[in-house]
Amino acid sequence: MKQITAVLVGAGARGRFVYGAYANKYPDELKIVAIAEPNEERRQLAAAEHQLMPGQVFESWEQVLSNRKVADIVVISTQDKMHYAPTMRALELGYDVLLEKPMSPSVDEVIAMAHASRKHNRLLSVSHVLRYTPFWSKIKEVIESGIIGTIASVQLSENVGYFHMAHSFVRGNWNKSEETSPMILQKSCHDMDILSWLIDEKCTGISSYGSLLHFRSENAPEGAALRCSEGCAVERECPYSAIRIYEEADTHEWSRFITNDLTPEGIKEAIQKGPFGRCVYHCDNNVVDHQVVNMMFESGATASFTMSGFSHDVSRTVQIMGTLGEIRGYMEKNEIVLYPFGKEAIDILVTAEEGGHGGGDEGLMREFLKQVRNENNNGGQGLTSAEASLQSHLMAFAAEQSRLAGGSSVEIQGLSEQHGHSVCS
């Protein structure tokens, strides 16, 4: 097996803990040979983890992607608005690229990146990791067997989890849509992609409703302080307490994202001084905390999607209703039940895999590296190519346009043509 060398652009949570971790776990498959990261502390941590010399460590993507190739691939895991320029430059230099989702909060940039991958004849894969999980792969397999007939309707729910909502979308990096992406694009383009993949048709029209219902200053309990550590009168009872989520948690599952110093003193300082110690009712957030989307597809099949930050766990549930049967699934429990009409229900066995996103993170990396080595390319662009991802991004853009217009229906074809691209091309 040929070892693939990589430039890592962005050494934050996904860069270090997913892509970098894969290289450390499977060194025969992947080797990080250069890193670009503007944050000095993260840059040095990543450099040490991959035993890089000073000449392999850069402050910016412009430096590492200046004028020549130094690796086989580029992995881009920067913030949403910082995806476009390094992606276009990497493709121009002849790199195959693995790009963190979403591709970009700009319709024009998404379309341009998809076109550039074809123009330069390079792979551009987007991290729609759900397609690579055993759970969703098995559901796709059951649908393609024909046992439930033709899909008539799908209901998909993404339960973000109250603590994940507070961490990422109220206090965290993705709390303001104008600085990153709207919630439906940043968090739920995974779900738009899964619906597009399962139904396997073009989406023709979308309507959507949603709002920032709860995480607003007027909903702050009496006695709430601006920070959880500043003598807040309700901190002990508040489910969103930063002290409870980060400092008193049994593991560092969430605290590792707020500081690189995971000592009790380091976590306490991050809560006292950093953005993750702020009261959830007194942040500068504006992304929605709940949203519903209705979709129409070419054949007349419909789908509905619900995203909510108000759930006890982080999970996805799905109900797929066909003309001959039904599938119900619970992703985090790897539970799938098939109900052929007129017959007994069948429990579908799913083999659980380790790793983030139900094994999808490692599955994505494994398949992308196979593509790069041309082991399963066959002239194609891959399961989650930029061209495949374009459809789901347009669905997310249309949903947000509809939401902002009060739920009015948006035609995907019309949205695409406004930006000089035909979805049906």
N, C-alpha and C positions, 0 to 999 in steps of 0.2 A: 504494500500500500504506500503510495507516494505521500510524503509529508507535505502539507500545504503551508506556505508562509503567509503571514498576514500583517497588515498595518491596522492598528486599532485607533480609530478616531473617536475620542470620547471615552474616558475611563471612569464614568460614574457608575451607578448601580448596575445597569444592564451590561455596560462595558466590562466591568471588573467581575461581577458576580455571576454572569451568564457566559459571555463569550470568552473572557479571560479564563474563567474557571474551566471551561471546556478544554482549552489548550493545556492547562495544567493537568487535567484528568486524563486526557488522551494525547500525550505528547508525540506519539507516532503519527497522529493524524494532522495536528495543527500546531504551529509554532508562531507566537507573536514576536516579530522582529523589529517593530517600531511602534511607538505610541505618540499620539498627539493629544494633549490635555492642558487646557489653560490654568486649571487649579493646581498649584504647586504641590500641595499635600497629596492629592489624589495621583498626580503625575509620578511622584516619587514612590508611592506605595505600589502602583502598577509596575513601575520599572523594576522594583525589587522583586516582585512576584514573578516576573519573567526574566530576571537576571540580565537586564539590558544595560549596555554601556551608555555613557553620556551622549555619544553621537547617534544613538538610536531613540532618543527621547526629545520630544519637541513641544513647544508651547502652543503651536497652532497647526491646523491642517494645511495651511498654505505652505508652511516650511517643509513638511514631510511629503507633500504632493507637488513639489516645486517643478521639477523638470524631468524626472526619470523614475522608472519603476524600481522599487526596492523589495517587492514581495509579489506573491501570486494574486492576493486578494486584498480588498479594503473592507473592513467592518466599520460601519458608521453608526454610532450610538450617541449622538449629540442630542441637544434639545430640538424640538420639532422644526422651528424656523431656521435651524442651522443645518438642515439636511441637503438642501438643493445644491449649493455651490460645491461642497466637497464631492458630492455624488457625480455631478457633471464633470468635474476635473478628473476624478478617478477613472471614469469611463473613457474620457478623452485620452488618458495616458495608457489605456489598455488593460486596466484592472477589471476583474470580476468583482462585483460589489454585493455585500449583504447589508441591507439598510433597515434600521429600526423603524417600526411603524409609529405614527402614520408617515407616509412619504413626505408630505408637506401640507401645511394649512392653506396652500394656494392651489386652486384648480389648474391654473396655467403651468405651475411648476410640476405638478403631478404628471400632466400630459407630456410636458417637455422631457421629463426623465424617462418616461416609458418610450418615447420616440428615440431618445439618445441611446438607450440600450440596444435598440435595433440598428441604429445608424453605425455604431461602433462595433456591432456584433459581439457584445459582451453580456454576460449574465448580470442581471440586476434583480435580486431576490429580496422580497419584503418579509419581515418577520411576523407573518400571520401564522403563529405557532400552533394554533388550534387544529389546523389541517393535519398536523403531524402527530397528534395524540392518538393513542389506541382507541379512545372513546369515540371521537368524531370519525376516525377512519372506519371503525366498525359500523357506525350508523350509515355512512356513505355506502359501504359494502352491502348492507341490508337493502337500502333503497335501490341500488343498481341491480339487485337480484330480481326485482320486479314483484316481490311478494306482497307489497302494500299497494301495488298498482301505480296509478298516476297521482302525484302529489297534488292535493287540493288546497291545503292550508298548513301553515307552520306557525307555532307560537314559541317564541324564545324569550327567556328572561335572564338578564344578567343582574345578579344580586351582588352589588359592589361590596357590601359589608360596611357597617357604620364606622368602624375604626379605619378601614382603608379609605373611605370617603373623606374622613377628617384628615388623615395623613397626607394623601396625595392631592386632593382636589379642594380642600379648604385652607389648610396650612401650607401645603407643599408646592412643588414646582409647576403643577398644572392647574392652578387655581384661578388664573385669569386667561380668558380665551384670546384676548388680543395679543398676549405675550407668547402663548403656545398654540393651542388648538381648542375648538369647541369640544365639549365632553363627548358628543356623539362621534366625533372623529378621533380624538385622542384615546379614549377608553374603549369605545364600542365599534371601531372599524373592524376589530376582530369579529364581532357579531354580524356586521354587514357582510363581511367576507364569507363567514360560515353559511349564512342564508343563501348568498349567491351561489356558493359551491354546491350545497345540498340540492337546491331547486334546479340548478344548472340551466338557467334561462336568464335573459336580460330582464332587469327590473325596468318597468316603464313609467311608473308614477309613485309618488310618495307624499304622505302628509304626516305631520308630527306636532305634538304638544309637549311642553315641558317648561320648568321654571326653577329658580332658586327659591325654594319654599321655606326652608328652615334655618339655614346658617346665615342669619342676618342679625344685626344689632338689636332690633326691636324684639327679638325672641330670646335675648339673654335673660337667664333667671335673675331674680333680685339678689344682689350681693355678688354677682360675678365680677371678677377682676379682669384686667386686660391680659394678664398672664396667669397661667395655672399656679405658678410658684410665688405669686405676690399676695398671699393671704386671701385667696378666693374663698368666699363663705360657703360655696356649694361644690368645691372641688372633690370632696370625698364621695359625693353622690352622683357626680356628673360622669356619664359613660364615656365622654370625650376627653376626660382628664389626661393631659400629656404625662403627668406623673405616673398614672396607672398604666398607660399604654407603653411608655418607654422605660421609665425608671423601675417600676415594680413588676414588670413582666418576667416570666420564668426564663425566657430566652431573649436573644438579641435580634429576633426576626425583624422587628421594626426599628429598634434603636440603631442598628448598623447603618440606616439610611440618614440619620440625623447628625452623626459624628463618626469620625474615624478613630476616636479615643473611646473605646468601649469599657473603660474603667467606670466604677460608680461616680467618680469625680467628673469624668469627661461627659457622661450622660447628663449629670445634673447641670453642668455648665451649659450644655446645648439647650436644655429646657429653659434655663434662666435667661439666656441671651439670644438664642437662635429663633428662627421663624416657627419651629415646631413646638415651642412652648406657649404660643399665643392662644388665647381663648378662641374657640371656634366661632363664637358669635361676634368677635371683634377683629376679624381678619379683613384682608383686602380682596377677597374672593368674589367672582361673579359667574362662574360656570354653574350650570344647572345641577341640582341634586336629585332630580328624577325626570324621566322623559319616556314618552311612548312614540312609536313609529309604526305606521301602517304602510304596506307595500303591495303593489300590483305587479305581476309578472306577465310575460308575453302570452302565455297560454290561458291566462285568466286565474291562475293560482294566486293566492294571497298569503301574506305573512304579516305577523304582528310581533313587535319587539318591545320589551319593557326593560328599562335600566332604572335601578333605584339604589340610592345610597343608604336606604333604611332597611337593612337586613342584618340578621344576627351573624351570618357567615358570608364568606366570599364563595359564590357558587353560580353555576349555570344550570338551568333546567330547560328541557325542550319537549314539545309535543308535535309530532309530524303525522298529519292525517291524510291518508291516501284513499283511493277509491276501493281498495281491497283490504286495507288493514291500517293499523296505527302503530307508531313507535313512541314510547315515552322514555325519557332519559334524564339522569341526574349525574352531571359530569364528575363532580368531586367525589362521589361514591362509586364511580364507574358502574352505575346501574343502568341497564337498558332492558326494557321489556317490549316484546313484539306481540301485538294483538291481531293475528290474522282473523278477519271477520268469519264468524261461524265455526271457529276452531278454538282450542285451548291456547291460553297465553304462553309465550315462550320467553324464558329468561336468557338473555344473550350474554355469554361470557366475554368479559373484557379483561385482558391481562394488564394489571397496573404496572406503570413504569415510574422510576424515581425521577426527580427533577421538577423544575418549575413548570407551571401550566400543564400539569398532568402528564409530564414527559415530553411535551411539545417543544420545549427549549432545546433539549438535546436532539430530538428528532429533526428539527429544523437544521441544526448545525450538521448533523450526519448526512442528510440528504443534499444540502448545499455543497458540501465538500465532495460528495460523489459527482455532482454536476460539474464542479470545477475540474475534477480528474477525468471527466467525460465518461464515467462509468455507466451513467444512465441518461445521458443527454439526448442522444438520437436527434440532434438538431433542434431540440426544443428549448424553451426558456425556463422550465421548471414549474413545480406545482404552485408556487406563490411568486411568480414573476411580476414585474412591474405592470405588464400588460394585463395579467389576471387581476392584479390588485386595483387597477384603474376603475373597474366596475364598482367595487365596494366603496372606494373613496368617493366616487360620484354619488353613490347612494347616501353616504354620510353628508356630503355637501348639500344635497337636495333636502335631506331631513332638517338640517339646520336652517336652510333658507325658508322652509315651510314653517318651522317653529317660530322664527322671527316675524313671519307674516301672519301669525295667528292661526296656523294650521291649514292654510290654503294648500291645495294640491300642486305639486311641482312635477313637471315632466322631465325625466332624465335626458331624453333626446334633446329637448330644448335647452337644458342647462349645458349639455356638452357642446352643442352647436354655437352657443354664445361664446365659447372659448376656442372655436375653430377646430373642433374634433368631432367625429361621428362615432358614437358608441357602437353602432352597428357595423363599422368598417372592419 
